[in-house]
Amino acid sequence: MNWMDRLSLFSTLDYLGVGLLFGGWSIIGYLVENPPKTRPSVSVLMAQYRRDWMVELITREPRIFDAQILATLRQGTSFFASATMIAIGGCLALFGNMERFIGVAEDLTLETDPTIVWEVKVLVLLIFLANGFLKFVWSNRLFGYCAVLMAAVPNNPENRLCMKRAAKAGEINITAARSFNRGLRSVYFALATTVWLLGPEALIGAAILTCLVLLRREFASQSRAVLMEPEDHGA
């Protein structure tokens, strides 16, 4: 069986669903990280708070509070990296026990497809999980870099290195958070991919629903409304 024969095993709805999946993943990621200036996303709003955090760090004594926050952030990246690694191992194990997997899938869908079709579906899921794993690992490392930079920020506000190093720490912190958010989006779309086992119609619905959920959380959520509340600087 050549590649043309294999591609013909998938319907137009399958290609539409996969296109929506990867297209939504790319477009949502771009919109979240590059939103309109008139409507910033939660991620962009939080970036400024991360910069402000590093400025407050300069005069905070002791810095145990800041260290604890950063440790919590690193724990989150470690948890998701471990979870995605386990999921990747599960997907790889499916390739060695595909017949049993196909039996379960066919019971759900009442359809009989060649083994290659199910392998491709698992492979797409594996792509999202692998991307998420790499993003979480890199985020964990960046938070480690941020910890070192934070420790290098002088306590004396009059030291000329204070603001420069605090700014560097803030930008590294933002980059780490961006990588973490990218990993989370990959997990969201990996979950949507699992619905493909029920058929292309289910995949299309899951891809659209995932995009709507992410858009709402970044641009129309209650947490965003809280972040957008004006602050009284005169108080």
N, C-alpha and C positions, 0 to 999 in steps of 0.2 A: 504493500500500500504506500503510494507516494504522498507528498504533502497536499497536493490538490484533492486527492481522495479523502484525506483526513479532514481538510477544511470543509468539504462538502457534507460532512457528518453533522455540522452545526447549521441551525436554521438562521434566517434573517433576524429573528427576535433574539437569538443568542448573541449575534454580533452587535445588535442594538444595545442589549443589556451590558455587554462588556464595554462598549463605547461609552455608555452613560457612567459606568463604574469608574473607568480611568479618567474620562473627561471631567466628571464631577470632582474626583479626587484632586486633579490638577487645578481646576478653576476655583474650587473652594479654598484650597491652600493659597492661591494667589490673592484672592479677595481678602482673606483674613490677614495676610501679611502686608498687603498693599491696598487698604480700603480707601474709599473717597475721603477727602479731608473733612467733608461736612458730616460724615458718619463713621467715626473710627470704630474699630472692632475692640472687643474685650482685650485681646492680646496686645494691641497697640496701646490701649489705656493703661494696662498693667506695666508696660515697658517704662513709662514715665515714673510710676511708683517705684520701680526697681532702681532707677537712677536716684530718686529722692532718698531711698533707703541707704544707698552708699554715702550720700552726703551726711545723713544723720549719723552714720557709723563713725564719722571722724571724731565727734565729741562724746560719743557714748562710752561710759565707763561703768562696769567692765563690759566687754563685748561678748559675754556668754550668751546673751539673748540672740545676737546675730548669728553666732556659731550654731545655736540650736535650730534656728530657722533653716540655715543652709543644710544642716544634717538631715532635717526632715525632707527637704527637696531632693537630696541625694537618695534617701531611702525610697522615695517614690519612683525615681528612675531605675533603681536596682530592682524593685518589685516588678515593674512592668518588663524590664529586660529579662528577668527570670521567667516570667509568665509567657512571654513570646517565645523564648527558647524552648520551653516545654511544649508549646503549641506546634512549633516547627518540628520537634522530634515526633510528635503525634502524626503530623502530616507525612513525614518521611516513612513512618511505620506503616501508614496506609498503603504506600506503594508496594510493600512487601506482603500485604494481606488484602489485596484489592478485591478478590473474589467475595470475601465476606462483606466488605464495604459495599460492593455493588448490590449484593443481596438485600442489605438493609435499605439502600437508596431506592431500589426498585419497588420495595414494599411501600415506600412513601409516595412514589410518583406513578406507580403502575405502568412504567415505561421500560423498555428494554433497549439499552444503548450499548455500543461497543466499548470495550475497556478503555480505549484511547480517549473517549469523550469524558469519562469520569476522571481519568488521569489529568487531563487538561484543566478540569474544574478545580481539582486539588492543587494543581500547579499555580493557578492564579491566586488561590488563597495563600499559598506558600510565598508568593512574591510580596504580598502585602505584609505578611508576618515578618519576613526577612527584613524588609525595609523598616518596619517598626522597631525590630530588635537593634538594627544598626543605629537608628536615631536615638533610642534610649541609652545605648552604650556611650555614644558620643556626648549626649547631654550629661551623663554622669561624670564623664571626664572633664567637661567644661565647668561643671559646678565645682570640681576639684581645683581647677585653675583659679576659679573665682575665689575660693577659700584662701589660696596662697596670696592672691592680690589683696584681699581684705586684710590679711595679717600684716601685709607690707604697708598699709596706710598709716602714716604717723598720727599720733594722738594730738599733736600740737597743731591747731588750725592755722597758725601763722607759718608753718612749714610750707615751702613752695611746692613740695611734692604731694601734699594732701589731696588737693582737688584733682590733680592729674591722675593719681593712682585710684582715687575713688571713682573717677569717670571711667577708667579702664575696667575696674571691677564691675561697674554697672553695665557696661557694654558686653562683657563676657557673660554676665548673669543673664542678660537679655538673649544673647545667642544660645545659651544653654536652654532657656525656657522655650525658645523658638523650635529647637530640635526636639524637645520633649513634646510640644504640641503637634509637631509633624508625626511623631511616633504614635500619638493618640489617634490622629486622623487615620493613620494606616490601620490601626486596630478597628476603628469604626467601619472602615470599608472592608476589612477582612471579615467582620461579622456579616456584612451585607453579602459578601461573596458566598458564604455558606448557604444562603437561601437559594442559590443557583441549583442546588441539588433537587429542589422542588420544581424546577423548570425555568425557562427564560422569562416568562411573565412575572414570576415571583422575584427574579433578579432585577428586572426593570423597576418593579415597585419598591424593592429594598434600596436600590441605588438612589431613587428619587427621595425616598423617606430619609435616608441618611444625609443627603445634601440639605434637606429642609431642616433637620434637627441641628446640624452644624451651623447653618445660617442663623437660625433662631438664637442659639446659644451665644453666638458672637455679636449679633447685631440687634436682637430684640428680646434679650433675656432680662430678668429682674436684676441680676447681678450687674449687668451693663448699666441699667438705670441708676443703680446705687453709685457706681463709679462716675456717672455723668452729673450727679448732683453738685450744684455749685458750692464752693467752700468760701467761708467768710474769712478773708485774709486779715481783716482788721481786728479780729477777736484776739 
